[in-house]
């Protein structure tokens, strides 16, 4: 939500709290590790494209540059200048 508010303020607009929403993804598997393995790339790709952000905005610190761009590259939407 902070990114949304910051972008609005950069344009001189104060967003109303009613303009924001929260979304939680839930995926159930035999273990947490398996659940993460099954959907992590899909969720990261979705966030990257939904928010149209630069590569470093929406990824955990332990995600390497190559792996975080792989879903976008596979879809043909990889950023041309990914930052670390």
MIMARPA-825020 format. One record per atom (N, C-alpha, C): x, y, z; atom name; residue in one letter; chain. Coordinates in steps of 0.05 Angstrom, whole numbers, plus 5000, padded with zeros to 4 digits. Each point is the difference from the previous one (the first is absolute). Example, Ala and Ser with C-alpha at 12.3 -4.5 7.8 and 13.67 -1.06 7.14 Angstrom:
<pts>
PT    X    Y    Z  a r c
PT 5264 4886 5156  N A A
PT 4982 5024 5000 CA A A
PT 5018 5024 5000  C A A
PT 4993 5021 4986  N S A
PT 5016 5024 5001 CA S A
PT 4985 5022 5014  C S A
</pts>
This chain:
<pts>
PT    X    Y    Z  a r c
PT 5016 4976 5000  N X A
PT 4984 5024 5000 CA X A
PT 5017 5025 5000  C X A
PT 5024 4998 5012  N X A
PT 5018 5023 5001 CA X A
PT 5008 5009 4972  C X A
PT 5005 4981 4983  N X A
PT 5008 5007 4972 CA X A
PT 4977 5014 4986  C X A
PT 4976 4991 5003  N X A
PT 4977 5013 4988 CA X A
PT 4997 5029 5010  C X A
PT 5002 5003 5027  N X A
PT 4998 5027 5011 CA X A
PT 5022 5018 4990  C X A
PT 5025 4990 4999  N X A
PT 5023 5016 4991 CA X A
PT 4996 5009 4971  C X A
PT 4991 4982 4983  N X A
PT 4996 5007 4972 CA X A
PT 4978 5021 4997  C X A
PT 4978 4997 5015  N X A
PT 4979 5020 5000 CA X A
PT 5011 5027 5008  C X A
PT 5015 5001 5022  N X A
PT 5010 5025 5011 CA X A
PT 5020 5013 4981  C X A
PT 5015 4984 4985  N X A
PT 5018 5011 4980 CA X A
PT 4985 5015 4978  C X A
PT 4975 4992 4996  N X A
PT 4983 5013 4980 CA X A
PT 4983 5022 5012  C X A
PT 5004 5006 5026  N X A
PT 4985 5021 5013 CA X A
PT 4973 4992 5009  C X A
PT 4996 4975 5005  N X A
PT 4973 4989 5007 CA X A
PT 5002 4985 5026  C X A
PT 4982 5005 5019  N X A
PT 5000 4985 5025 CA X A
PT 4978 4979 4998  C X A
PT 5008 4974 5000  N X A
PT 4981 4978 4996 CA X A
PT 4982 4997 5025  C X A
PT 4975 4994 4994  N X A
PT 4981 4994 5022 CA X A
PT 5005 4971 5009  C X A
PT 4999 4995 5026  N X A
PT 5003 4972 5010 CA X A
PT 4981 4980 4987  C X A
PT 4977 5010 4991  N X A
PT 4981 4982 4987 CA X A
PT 5008 4991 4972  C X A
PT 5022 5011 4990  N X A
PT 5010 4993 4974 CA X A
PT 5021 4977 5001  C X A
PT 5004 4989 5024  N X A
PT 5020 4979 5003 CA X A
PT 4986 4974 5008  C X A
PT 5013 4978 4994  N X A
PT 4990 4974 5007 CA X A
PT 5024 4982 5007  C X A
PT 4994 4978 5013  N X A
PT 5021 4981 5007 CA X A
PT 4993 4973 4987  C X A
PT 5019 4986 4990  N X A
PT 4996 4974 4987 CA X A
PT 5019 4980 5012  C X A
PT 4990 4978 5008  N X A
PT 5017 4979 5012 CA X A
PT 4997 4974 4984  C X A
PT 5022 4990 4990  N X A
PT 5000 4975 4986 CA X A
PT 5004 4977 5020  C X A
PT 4984 4979 4997  N X A
PT 5002 4976 5017 CA X A
PT 5003 4976 4981  C X A
PT 5021 4984 5005  N X A
PT 5004 4975 4985 CA X A
PT 5007 4979 5020  C X A
PT 4985 4978 5000  N X A
PT 5004 4978 5019 CA X A
PT 5014 4977 4987  C X A
PT 5021 4989 5013  N X A
PT 5014 4976 4990 CA X A
PT 5008 4984 5025  C X A
PT 5014 4978 4995  N X A
PT 5009 4982 5022 CA X A
PT 5018 5014 5019  C X A
PT 5016 5020 4991  N X A
PT 5018 5015 5017 CA X A
PT 5001 5029 4991  C X A
PT 5010 5017 5017  N X A
PT 5004 5028 4992 CA X A
PT 5019 5002 4977  C X A
PT 5022 4985 5001  N X A
PT 5020 5000 4979 CA X A
PT 4989 4992 4973  C X A
PT 4983 4979 5000  N X A
PT 4988 4991 4975 CA X A
PT 4981 5021 4989  C X A
PT 4984 5012 5018  N X A
PT 4981 5020 4991 CA X A
PT 5015 5024 4988  C X A
PT 5021 5008 5013  N X A
PT 5015 5023 4989 CA X A
PT 5013 4993 4973  C X A
PT 5011 4976 4998  N X A
PT 5012 4991 4975 CA X A
PT 4980 4999 4977  C X A
PT 4975 4992 5006  N X A
PT 4980 4997 4980 CA X A
PT 4989 5027 4989  C X A
PT 5000 5021 5016  N X A
PT 4987 5025 4991 CA X A
PT 5018 5025 5001  C X A
PT 5023 4998 5011  N X A
PT 5016 5024 5003 CA X A
PT 5005 5016 4974  C X A
PT 5009 4986 4979  N X A
PT 5005 5014 4975 CA X A
PT 4974 5012 4988  C X A
PT 4978 4986 5003  N X A
PT 4975 5011 4990 CA X A
PT 4991 5025 5014  C X A
PT 5003 5000 5027  N X A
PT 4992 5023 5016 CA X A
PT 5019 5024 4994  C X A
PT 5026 4994 4999  N X A
PT 5019 5021 4994 CA X A
PT 4995 5013 4973  C X A
PT 4994 4983 4980  N X A
PT 4995 5010 4973 CA X A
PT 4975 5018 5001  C X A
PT 4979 4991 5014  N X A
PT 4976 5015 5001 CA X A
PT 5005 5027 5013  C X A
PT 5014 5001 5023  N X A
PT 5005 5025 5013 CA X A
PT 5017 5018 4982  C X A
PT 5020 4989 4987  N X A
PT 5018 5016 4983 CA X A
PT 4984 5014 4978  C X A
PT 4981 4985 4988  N X A
PT 4985 5011 4978 CA X A
PT 4976 5017 5008  C X A
PT 4988 4992 5022  N X A
PT 4977 5015 5010 CA X A
PT 5008 5028 5008  C X A
PT 5021 5002 5016  N X A
PT 5009 5026 5010 CA X A
PT 5018 5015 4980  C X A
PT 5008 4986 4978  N X A
PT 5018 5012 4980 CA X A
PT 5024 5014 5013  C X A
PT 5011 4986 5019  N X A
PT 5023 5012 5014 CA X A
PT 5026 4991 4989  C X A
PT 5021 5014 5008  N X A
PT 5027 4991 4992 CA X A
PT 5007 4975 5015  C X A
PT 5019 4985 4990  N X A
PT 5005 4973 5010 CA X A
PT 5005 4998 5030  C X A
PT 5011 5020 5012  N X A
PT 5007 4997 5029 CA X A
PT 4978 5006 5019  C X A
PT 4977 5010 4992  N X A
PT 4980 5009 5019 CA X A
PT 4985 4978 5015  C X A
PT 4994 4978 4988  N X A
PT 4981 4981 5013 CA X A
PT 5011 4973 5006  C X A
PT 5026 4998 5003  N X A
PT 5011 4973 5004 CA X A
PT 5015 4998 5026  C X A
PT 5000 4977 5013  N X A
PT 5014 4996 5025 CA X A
PT 5030 5004 4996  C X A
PT 5014 5008 5021  N X A
PT 5029 5005 4998 CA X A
PT 5016 4976 4991  C X A
PT 4991 4976 5007  N X A
PT 5015 4976 4993 CA X A
PT 4995 4990 4972  C X A
PT 4984 5014 4984  N X A
PT 4995 4992 4973 CA X A
PT 5021 5012 4982  C X A
PT 5014 4983 4986  N X A
PT 5022 5011 4983 CA X A
PT 4989 5013 4975  C X A
PT 5016 5017 4988  N X A
PT 4991 5015 4977 CA X A
PT 4991 4982 4977  C X A
PT 5015 4979 4995  N X A
PT 4992 4982 4978 CA X A
PT 4973 4987 5005  C X A
PT 4996 4990 5024  N X A
PT 4974 4986 5005 CA X A
PT 4977 5018 5001  C X A
PT 5003 5025 5009  N X A
PT 4978 5018 5001 CA X A
PT 4991 5010 4973  C X A
PT 5018 4999 4980  N X A
PT 4993 5009 4973 CA X A
PT 4990 4977 4983  C X A
PT 5005 4976 5008  N X A
PT 4993 4977 4984 CA X A
PT 4970 4999 4992  C X A
PT 4982 5004 5019  N X A
PT 4972 4999 4992 CA X A
PT 4993 5021 4980  C X A
PT 5011 5024 5003  N X A
PT 4994 5022 4981 CA X A
PT 5013 4994 4973  C X A
PT 5024 4989 5000  N X A
PT 5013 4993 4975 CA X A
PT 4984 4979 4985  C X A
PT 4990 4981 5015  N X A
PT 4984 4979 4987 CA X A
PT 4975 5011 4987  C X A
PT 4989 5021 5012  N X A
PT 4976 5012 4989 CA X A
PT 5006 5022 4980  C X A
PT 5026 5006 4996  N X A
PT 5007 5021 4981 CA X A
PT 4996 5028 5011  C X A
PT 4999 5003 5027  N X A
PT 4995 5026 5012 CA X A
PT 5023 5008 5019  C X A
PT 5023 4988 4997  N X A
PT 5023 5006 5018 CA X A
PT 5008 5029 4996  C X A
PT 5006 5014 5022  N X A
PT 5009 5028 4998 CA X A
PT 5026 5001 4984  C X A
PT 5004 5021 4985  N X A
PT 5024 5001 4984 CA X A
PT 5024 5007 5017  C X A
PT 4996 5014 5023  N X A
PT 5023 5007 5017 CA X A
PT 4993 4992 5029  C X A
PT 4999 4975 5006  N X A
PT 4994 4992 5028 CA X A
PT 5022 5010 5019  C X A
PT 4992 5010 5023  N X A
PT 5019 5009 5020 CA X A
PT 5002 4980 5022  C X A
PT 5022 5000 5014  N X A
PT 5003 4983 5023 CA X A
PT 4995 5015 5026  C X A
</pts>
